């Protein structure tokens, strides 16, 4: 694709609808944030991951493009069944082979993420010891978005009640980790923030704490752009396998 270092220039990838196992098809279009009308878009924050011996391919503007397995998984998670969505993804929207364009886009990164109507954090296709694994299924999209809204709190409350009343189930599901963080965030407004944790059996607490520790070892946290991508977001959503 033609390189461009014009102020405000950026590209958006339009992800075609499809089922989980369908071929990933995209259309890449150029825009200028300073003068063009462009659609609401989501910016993806993720770890590229390692290139495999035979990397997956996606179709971009009718051409086969090799991507990392982590990006291919993220795209399958984000893809809708019946509507096209606009995304900004560094690996696809920036000409990675052109140093001048890369430098120009890096300088605009804060604006690109702050202009997005949503920043989606994809933690990756796997946590250590198999806590989080990618699932390929035509019948079930293994995806949940955690954005800190009221429905998330209600879901976290359901988990909280289950932890208090049921035996420990192993391993801890990824969704439970973020439900646990939601409970901690909510309890911060109480006179005794940690008091609510006394209702959780010790075995559950130990398992949740260990799962949280492993979550914080995911490579996403090591990236230099993490703070900028998360802090400037208008809306921040965490994406994870069920």
Residue, then its C-alpha position, 0 to 999 in steps of 0.5 A: x500500500x502507498x505510504x503516507x505521512x500527511x498529518x491526520x492520515x490513517x487507515x481503517x480496516x473494515x471487518x466483514x461479518x462471518x461465523x467463527x470458522x469463516x475466512x477472515x475478510x477485510x477492506x482497508x481504506x484511507x482517511x484523514x482525521x482532520x478533514x474526512x468524515x470517517x465512521x466510528x471505529x474500535x482500536x485494538x490493543x493487543x500483543x502481536x505474538x510470535x510468527x508461527x512456521x505457517x502463519x494464518x492468512x486473512x483476505x485484505x482488499x482481495x489479497x492474502x495477508x499473513x498475520x500472527x495467530x494472536x491477531x487472527x484470533x482477536x479478529x475472530x473474536x471481534x467479528x460480528x455475525x451480520x454487520x461490518x465493523x470498522x477497526x484500527x489495528x496497527x499491524x494492518x493499518x500501518x505500512x510496517x515496511x515504511x519507516x517514515x510512515x511508521x514514525x508518523x503513525x506512532x506520533x499520532x497514536x494518542x489521537x488515534x486511540x482517543x478518537x476511537x469510540x472504543x478501545x478493545x484490549x485483547x489479552x491473548x489466546x492463552x494464559x499460563x497453565x491453560x487458564x485462558x485458551x482459544x476455542x474454535x467453534x462454529x456454534x459458540x463464539x467464546x467471547x465476553x466483553x468486560x467494560x465495567x458497566x452495570x451488567x458487568x457488576x450484576x454478573x460479578x455479583x452472581x459469581x460472588x454469590x456462587x463463590x460463597x455458596x458452592x464448592x471450589x471449581x478448578x480451574x478458575x475461569x477467566x471471566x471470574x477473574x474480572x468479576x473478582x476485580x469488579x467486586x474489589x473495585x465496588x468494595x473500595x467505596x465501603x468503610x472496610x473495602x476488604x471486609x467483603x472478601x471475608x465472605x469468600x471461602x479461603x479456597x476460593x480466595x486462594x484460587x482467585x488470587x493465583x489466577x489474578x497473578x497469572x493474568x498479570x503475567x500476560x505479555x500485554x502488560x509488558x508493552x510500552x504503549x499499554x498506559x497510553x492506549x488504556x488511559x486515553x480511551x473513551x471506552x475501554x473493553x477487555x476481551x477474553x475467552x470464556 
